[in-house]
């Protein structure tokens, strides 16, 4: 009879260890599900921002190019004016 109790006790320890492992696996699975939901929500939020960021970039490029063109135009006028002074009638 004592032998039977020892077998039951050792079997119970193994069952308990498996139960704890399964419990941890369930917890990890639940955490993965929560993480997935959080990440999916964040992806949707960021995806909605992409068109706005693209529009902002287009506006920035347009303003920057206008500013640069204006400066280059002013420089070209000044170069033309100075060239005319150094080489009158050649420009």
Secondary structure, DSSP 8 states (H G I E B T S, - for coil): -HHHHHHHHHHHHHHHHHHHHHHHHHHHHHHHHHHHHHHHHHHHHHHHHHHHHHHHHHHHHHHHHHHHHHHHHHHHHHHHHHHHHHSTTT-
